[in-house]
Amino acid sequence: MENRSVLPAGYHAKPWDGLDDDGVAVSSGEYVCSMKVGINYHAMKMVLLR
């Protein structure tokens, strides 16, 4: 899932519906969220429990 946008400084939330790029529900497990902030890249683990 690729969603590129430029947002102003501040708190932002991006909910994820647990679907892959084809709209199919993914299974429970660990997933990685990555984002670019300025010239820095940040990644964090997410856990999806169904």
N, CA, C and O atoms as a GROMACS GRO file, in nm:
protein
  200
    1MET      N    1   0.086  -0.116   0.000
    1MET     CA    2   0.000   0.000   0.000
    1MET      C    3   0.091   0.123   0.000
    1MET      O    4   0.170   0.144   0.092
    2GLU      N    5   0.079   0.201  -0.104
    2GLU     CA    6   0.160   0.321  -0.110
    2GLU      C    7   0.069   0.441  -0.114
    2GLU      O    8  -0.018   0.453  -0.200
    3ASN      N    9   0.090   0.530  -0.020
    3ASN     CA   10   0.008   0.649  -0.012
    3ASN      C   11   0.102   0.765   0.014
    3ASN      O   12   0.146   0.786   0.128
    4ARG      N   13   0.133   0.841  -0.090
    4ARG     CA   14   0.226   0.953  -0.075
    4ARG      C   15   0.149   1.083  -0.064
    4ARG      O   16   0.060   1.111  -0.144
    5SER      N   17   0.184   1.160   0.036
    5SER     CA   18   0.125   1.292   0.051
    5SER      C   19   0.217   1.376   0.139
    5SER      O   20   0.292   1.322   0.221
    6VAL      N   21   0.212   1.505   0.122
    6VAL     CA   22   0.288   1.597   0.205
    6VAL      C   23   0.190   1.666   0.298
    6VAL      O   24   0.091   1.724   0.253
    7LEU      N   25   0.218   1.658   0.427
    7LEU     CA   26   0.128   1.714   0.529
    7LEU      C   27   0.202   1.822   0.607
    7LEU      O   28   0.324   1.818   0.618
    8PRO      N   29   0.130   1.919   0.661
    8PRO     CA   30   0.194   2.020   0.744
    8PRO      C   31   0.241   1.958   0.876
    8PRO      O   32   0.198   1.849   0.913
    9ALA      N   33   0.329   2.029   0.946
    9ALA     CA   34   0.378   1.981   1.074
    9ALA      C   35   0.262   1.962   1.171
    9ALA      O   36   0.163   2.035   1.166
   10GLY      N   37   0.275   1.863   1.259
   10GLY     CA   38   0.171   1.838   1.358
   10GLY      C   39   0.140   1.691   1.369
   10GLY      O   40   0.204   1.607   1.306
   11TYR      N   41   0.040   1.659   1.450
   11TYR     CA   42  -0.002   1.520   1.472
   11TYR      C   43  -0.094   1.477   1.359
   11TYR      O   44  -0.186   1.549   1.320
   12HIS      N   45  -0.068   1.358   1.306
   12HIS     CA   46  -0.151   1.302   1.200
   12HIS      C   47  -0.173   1.154   1.228
   12HIS      O   48  -0.084   1.087   1.281
   13ALA      N   49  -0.288   1.102   1.192
   13ALA     CA   50  -0.318   0.960   1.208
   13ALA      C   51  -0.362   0.905   1.073
   13ALA      O   52  -0.431   0.972   0.996
   14LYS      N   53  -0.322   0.782   1.046
   14LYS     CA   54  -0.362   0.715   0.922
   14LYS      C   55  -0.413   0.576   0.958
   14LYS      O   56  -0.333   0.484   0.979
   15PRO      N   57  -0.543   0.558   0.966
   15PRO     CA   58  -0.595   0.425   0.998
   15PRO      C   59  -0.571   0.327   0.885
   15PRO      O   60  -0.566   0.365   0.768
   16TRP      N   61  -0.556   0.200   0.921
   16TRP     CA   62  -0.537   0.094   0.822
   16TRP      C   63  -0.649  -0.007   0.844
   16TRP      O   64  -0.671  -0.052   0.956
   17ASP      N   65  -0.717  -0.042   0.738
   17ASP     CA   66  -0.831  -0.133   0.748
   17ASP      C   67  -0.793  -0.281   0.746
   17ASP      O   68  -0.881  -0.367   0.748
   18GLY      N   69  -0.664  -0.312   0.741
   18GLY     CA   70  -0.620  -0.451   0.743
   18GLY      C   71  -0.633  -0.520   0.608
   18GLY      O   72  -0.633  -0.643   0.600
   19LEU      N   73  -0.645  -0.441   0.502
   19LEU     CA   74  -0.655  -0.497   0.367
   19LEU      C   75  -0.526  -0.472   0.291
   19LEU      O   76  -0.456  -0.373   0.315
   20ASP      N   77  -0.494  -0.564   0.199
   20ASP     CA   78  -0.376  -0.543   0.115
   20ASP      C   79  -0.412  -0.454  -0.004
   20ASP      O   80  -0.524  -0.402  -0.012
   21ASP      N   81  -0.318  -0.437  -0.096
   21ASP     CA   82  -0.341  -0.349  -0.211
   21ASP      C   83  -0.454  -0.396  -0.302
   21ASP      O   84  -0.511  -0.317  -0.376
   22ASP      N   85  -0.487  -0.526  -0.295
   22ASP     CA   86  -0.596  -0.581  -0.377
   22ASP      C   87  -0.730  -0.582  -0.304
   22ASP      O   88  -0.829  -0.630  -0.358
   23GLY      N   89  -0.732  -0.530  -0.181
   23GLY     CA   90  -0.856  -0.526  -0.105
   23GLY      C   91  -0.888  -0.655  -0.032
   23GLY      O   92  -1.001  -0.674   0.013
   24VAL      N   93  -0.790  -0.744  -0.020
   24VAL     CA   94  -0.808  -0.872   0.048
   24VAL      C   95  -0.757  -0.860   0.192
   24VAL      O   96  -0.650  -0.803   0.216
   25ALA      N   97  -0.832  -0.911   0.287
   25ALA     CA   98  -0.792  -0.905   0.428
   25ALA      C   99  -0.662  -0.983   0.450
   25ALA      O  100  -0.648  -1.096   0.403
   26VAL      N  101  -0.568  -0.920   0.521
   26VAL     CA  102  -0.442  -0.987   0.552
   26VAL      C  103  -0.457  -1.062   0.683
   26VAL      O  104  -0.548  -1.035   0.761
   27SER      N  105  -0.369  -1.157   0.706
   27SER     CA  106  -0.378  -1.238   0.828
   27SER      C  107  -0.314  -1.166   0.946
   27SER      O  108  -0.243  -1.067   0.930
   28SER      N  109  -0.341  -1.218   1.064
   28SER     CA  110  -0.278  -1.165   1.185
   28SER      C  111  -0.128  -1.179   1.172
   28SER      O  112  -0.080  -1.275   1.114
   29GLY      N  113  -0.054  -1.084   1.227
   29GLY     CA  114   0.091  -1.093   1.223
   29GLY      C  115   0.155  -0.958   1.241
   29GLY      O  116   0.088  -0.859   1.270
   30GLU      N  117   0.287  -0.955   1.223
   30GLU     CA  118   0.363  -0.831   1.233
   30GLU      C  119   0.379  -0.770   1.096
   30GLU      O  120   0.406  -0.840   0.998
   31TYR      N  121   0.363  -0.640   1.089
   31TYR     CA  122   0.378  -0.565   0.964
   31TYR      C  123   0.467  -0.446   0.993
   31TYR      O  124   0.480  -0.404   1.108
   32VAL      N  125   0.528  -0.390   0.890
   32VAL     CA  126   0.618  -0.276   0.907
   32VAL      C  127   0.557  -0.155   0.837
   32VAL      O  128   0.516  -0.161   0.721
   33CYS      N  129   0.551  -0.046   0.911
   33CYS     CA  130   0.505   0.082   0.857
   33CYS      C  131   0.630   0.168   0.838
   33CYS      O  132   0.709   0.183   0.931
   34SER      N  133   0.648   0.224   0.720
   34SER     CA  134   0.763   0.312   0.699
   34SER      C  135   0.715   0.446   0.644
   34SER      O  136   0.617   0.454   0.570
   35MET      N  137   0.787   0.550   0.683
   35MET     CA  138   0.752   0.684   0.636
   35MET      C  139   0.878   0.767   0.624
   35MET      O  140   0.978   0.743   0.691
   36LYS      N  141   0.870   0.866   0.537
   36LYS     CA  142   0.980   0.958   0.517
   36LYS      C  143   0.942   1.092   0.580
   36LYS      O  144   0.835   1.146   0.551
   37VAL      N  145   1.029   1.143   0.664
   37VAL     CA  146   1.008   1.272   0.729
   37VAL      C  147   1.129   1.358   0.694
   37VAL      O  148   1.239   1.335   0.746
   38GLY      N  149   1.110   1.456   0.608
   38GLY     CA  150   1.223   1.535   0.560
   38GLY      C  151   1.315   1.445   0.479
   38GLY      O  152   1.272   1.384   0.381
   39ILE      N  153   1.441   1.436   0.521
   39ILE     CA  154   1.535   1.347   0.452
   39ILE      C  155   1.552   1.216   0.528
   39ILE      O  156   1.630   1.130   0.487
   40ASN      N  157   1.479   1.200   0.639
   40ASN     CA  158   1.491   1.080   0.723
   40ASN      C  159   1.378   0.982   0.696
   40ASN      O  160   1.265   1.020   0.667
   41TYR      N  161   1.412   0.854   0.705
   41TYR     CA  162   1.313   0.747   0.694
   41TYR      C  163   1.292   0.686   0.832
   41TYR      O  164   1.387   0.665   0.907
   42HIS      N  165   1.168   0.658   0.865
   42HIS     CA  166   1.134   0.597   0.993
   42HIS      C  167   1.054   0.471   0.964
   42HIS      O  168   0.972   0.468   0.872
   43ALA      N  169   1.077   0.368   1.042
   43ALA     CA  170   1.002   0.243   1.028
   43ALA      C  171   0.962   0.196   1.167
   43ALA      O  172   1.036   0.213   1.264
   44MET      N  173   0.844   0.136   1.175
   44MET     CA  174   0.798   0.082   1.302
   44MET      C  175   0.717  -0.044   1.277
   44MET      O  176   0.654  -0.059   1.172
   45LYS      N  177   0.721  -0.133   1.372
   45LYS     CA  178   0.642  -0.256   1.363
   45LYS      C  179   0.500  -0.231   1.407
   45LYS      O  180   0.475  -0.153   1.499
   46MET      N  181   0.408  -0.298   1.342
   46MET     CA  182   0.267  -0.296   1.382
   46MET      C  183   0.226  -0.440   1.399
   46MET      O  184   0.273  -0.528   1.326
   47VAL      N  185   0.138  -0.467   1.492
   47VAL     CA  186   0.086  -0.601   1.512
   47VAL      C  187  -0.063  -0.598   1.485
   47VAL      O  188  -0.136  -0.518   1.543
   48LEU      N  189  -0.107  -0.685   1.395
   48LEU     CA  190  -0.249  -0.697   1.362
   48LEU      C  191  -0.301  -0.827   1.423
   48LEU      O  192  -0.253  -0.935   1.390
   49LEU      N  193  -0.400  -0.814   1.511
   49LEU     CA  194  -0.462  -0.932   1.573
   49LEU      C  195  -0.607  -0.937   1.527
   49LEU      O  196  -0.680  -0.839   1.540
   50ARG      N  197  -0.647  -1.047   1.475
   50ARG     CA  198  -0.786  -1.065   1.428
   50ARG      C  199  -0.860  -1.156   1.523
   50ARG      O  200  -0.978  -1.183   1.501
   0.00000   0.00000   0.00000
